[in-house]
C-alpha cells in the first residue's frame, strides 16, 4: 500500500506543476481540456467495467426466478408421472 500512496502523491504533485507551466506560456486552457478528457476517459472506463455488474437485488431476483422455474419443472414432471 505504501508504493500506491507514493505514486498517488507524486502524480497529484505533478498536476499543479504542469498547470503552472501551461499558465506561464498562456496556454492555461490546455489544462482544462486535458482534465475534461481524463474525466471522460475515466467515466467511460467505469461504465465499461461495471456495465455487466448485477446488484444484490438483481441477483436475488435471479435466484427467486430460478427456484420458481425449478418448482414448475418438478410439478410438470410429477404430472407426467401421474398420467
PLY file of the C-alpha trace (Angstrom):
ply
format ascii 1.0
element vertex 83
property float x
property float y
property float z
element edge 82
property int vertex1
property int vertex2
end_header
0.00 0.00 0.00
2.95 2.30 0.60
4.00 2.24 -3.05
0.48 3.10 -4.16
0.46 6.13 -1.87
3.86 7.28 -3.16
2.75 7.05 -6.78
-0.54 8.76 -5.96
1.22 11.62 -4.15
3.72 12.10 -6.97
1.01 12.17 -9.60
-1.02 14.68 -7.58
2.01 16.94 -7.21
2.69 16.96 -10.95
-0.71 18.44 -11.80
-0.11 21.90 -10.34
3.40 21.99 -11.84
2.10 21.20 -15.31
-0.78 23.65 -14.95
1.61 26.38 -13.78
3.89 25.77 -16.75
0.93 25.96 -19.13
-0.37 29.12 -17.45
3.06 30.72 -17.75
3.01 30.16 -21.51
-0.56 31.47 -21.86
-1.94 28.01 -22.61
-3.98 27.67 -19.43
-6.95 26.36 -21.41
-5.00 23.18 -22.23
-5.19 22.15 -18.56
-8.99 22.28 -18.71
-9.12 20.32 -21.97
-6.79 17.64 -20.58
-8.77 17.45 -17.32
-12.02 17.07 -19.25
-10.56 14.38 -21.49
-9.23 12.46 -18.49
-12.61 12.70 -16.75
-14.39 11.48 -19.88
-11.98 8.55 -20.24
-12.43 7.67 -16.57
-16.23 7.73 -16.83
-16.29 5.61 -20.00
-13.90 3.06 -18.47
-16.01 2.82 -15.32
-19.12 2.31 -17.43
-17.38 -0.43 -19.41
-16.10 -2.15 -16.27
-19.38 -2.15 -14.37
-21.97 -2.38 -17.15
-22.39 -6.12 -16.59
-22.39 -5.85 -12.79
-25.61 -7.01 -11.16
-26.75 -5.57 -7.83
-27.72 -7.73 -4.87
-31.38 -7.17 -5.66
-30.93 -8.27 -9.27
-29.02 -11.37 -8.19
-31.73 -12.19 -5.63
-34.44 -11.82 -8.30
-32.48 -14.22 -10.49
-32.28 -16.78 -7.69
-36.00 -16.49 -6.99
-36.79 -16.90 -10.69
-34.59 -20.00 -10.93
-36.24 -21.56 -7.85
-39.71 -20.90 -9.30
-38.63 -22.35 -12.64
-37.32 -25.50 -10.91
-40.56 -25.87 -8.94
-42.59 -25.57 -12.15
-40.42 -28.18 -13.85
-40.77 -30.55 -10.89
-44.53 -30.05 -10.92
-44.66 -30.83 -14.63
-42.56 -33.96 -14.08
-44.90 -35.10 -11.30
-47.92 -34.51 -13.57
-46.33 -36.64 -16.30
-45.58 -39.42 -13.80
-49.16 -39.41 -12.56
-50.59 -39.59 -16.09
0 1
1 2
2 3
3 4
4 5
5 6
6 7
7 8
8 9
9 10
10 11
11 12
12 13
13 14
14 15
15 16
16 17
17 18
18 19
19 20
20 21
21 22
22 23
23 24
24 25
25 26
26 27
27 28
28 29
29 30
30 31
31 32
32 33
33 34
34 35
35 36
36 37
37 38
38 39
39 40
40 41
41 42
42 43
43 44
44 45
45 46
46 47
47 48
48 49
49 50
50 51
51 52
52 53
53 54
54 55
55 56
56 57
57 58
58 59
59 60
60 61
61 62
62 63
63 64
64 65
65 66
66 67
67 68
68 69
69 70
70 71
71 72
72 73
73 74
74 75
75 76
76 77
77 78
78 79
79 80
80 81
81 82
